[in-house]
Amino acid sequence: MAEGGACAIIDSMGQLLVRKVDDAIIDALKREAVKNGRSAEAEHREILRRQLLPAPRRSLKAHLLAMPELGEDGDFELRRPRARRVRL
């Protein structure tokens, strides 16, 4: 701890300053932020994260569990026409 009981906080997050951004891009960013219930800064972070970092891989089990429960088992049965007689 530093003198007087204060402790130093080290912020490991970087900062990014983007200059000369088109007004149309800024307006679109703000609209997306409002639509998603985030600040423009948070929306900017999310866009960067989504575009630059690989999507986490889901297991097959997680993928199957995420599927909606629709239809009945019979909906997925393979319907084949009756077999025809063949003379050999």
C-alpha positions as CSV (number, residue, x, y, z in Angstrom):
1,M,0.0,0.0,0.0
2,A,1.1,3.5,-0.6
3,E,1.7,6.0,2.1
4,G,-1.5,7.1,3.9
5,G,-3.4,3.9,3.2
6,A,-4.1,4.5,-0.4
7,C,-3.4,1.8,-2.9
8,A,-2.6,2.2,-6.6
9,I,-5.0,0.8,-9.1
10,I,-3.5,-0.3,-12.4
11,D,-5.9,-0.4,-15.3
12,S,-4.9,-3.1,-17.7
13,M,-7.4,-2.0,-20.3
14,G,-6.1,0.0,-23.2
15,Q,-7.7,3.0,-24.8
16,L,-8.4,3.7,-28.5
17,L,-8.9,7.1,-30.0
18,V,-10.2,7.2,-33.6
19,R,-9.9,10.5,-35.4
20,K,-11.5,11.7,-38.6
21,V,-14.6,9.5,-38.4
22,D,-17.4,10.3,-40.9
23,D,-20.5,11.9,-39.2
24,A,-22.6,9.2,-40.9
25,I,-20.6,6.5,-39.2
26,I,-21.0,8.2,-35.8
27,D,-24.7,8.6,-36.3
28,A,-25.1,4.9,-37.3
29,L,-23.0,3.9,-34.3
30,K,-25.3,5.9,-32.0
31,R,-28.4,4.4,-33.6
32,E,-27.1,0.9,-33.1
33,A,-26.2,1.7,-29.5
34,V,-29.7,2.9,-28.7
35,K,-31.2,-0.1,-30.4
36,N,-29.1,-2.4,-28.3
37,G,-29.5,-0.4,-25.0
38,R,-25.8,0.5,-24.8
39,S,-23.7,3.7,-24.8
40,A,-22.0,4.6,-28.1
41,E,-18.7,3.7,-26.4
42,A,-20.0,0.3,-25.3
43,E,-21.4,-0.4,-28.8
44,H,-18.0,0.5,-30.3
45,R,-16.3,-2.0,-28.0
46,E,-18.8,-4.7,-28.9
47,I,-18.4,-4.1,-32.6
48,L,-14.6,-4.3,-32.3
49,R,-14.8,-7.4,-30.1
50,R,-17.3,-9.2,-32.5
51,Q,-15.2,-8.4,-35.6
52,L,-11.7,-9.0,-34.3
53,L,-11.9,-11.8,-31.8
54,P,-12.8,-15.3,-32.8
55,A,-16.2,-16.5,-31.7
56,P,-16.1,-19.0,-28.9
57,R,-16.6,-22.5,-30.1
58,R,-19.7,-24.3,-28.8
59,S,-19.7,-28.0,-28.2
60,L,-22.1,-30.1,-30.2
61,K,-24.1,-30.7,-27.0
62,A,-24.5,-26.9,-26.4
63,H,-25.5,-26.4,-30.1
64,L,-28.1,-29.1,-29.9
65,L,-29.5,-27.8,-26.6
66,A,-29.8,-24.3,-28.0
67,M,-32.1,-25.6,-30.8
68,P,-35.8,-24.8,-30.2
69,E,-38.2,-27.7,-29.5
70,L,-40.4,-27.6,-32.6
71,G,-42.5,-30.2,-34.3
72,E,-43.1,-33.8,-33.5
73,D,-40.9,-36.8,-34.1
74,G,-43.2,-37.9,-36.9
75,D,-42.4,-34.6,-38.7
76,F,-38.9,-35.9,-39.3
77,E,-39.6,-39.4,-40.5
78,L,-38.4,-40.3,-43.9
79,R,-41.4,-41.0,-46.2
80,R,-40.6,-43.5,-48.9
81,P,-42.9,-44.7,-51.6
82,R,-43.9,-48.3,-51.5
83,A,-41.4,-50.6,-53.0
84,R,-42.2,-51.9,-56.5
85,R,-41.7,-55.4,-57.7
86,V,-38.7,-56.1,-59.8
87,R,-38.4,-59.1,-62.0
88,L,-34.9,-60.6,-62.2
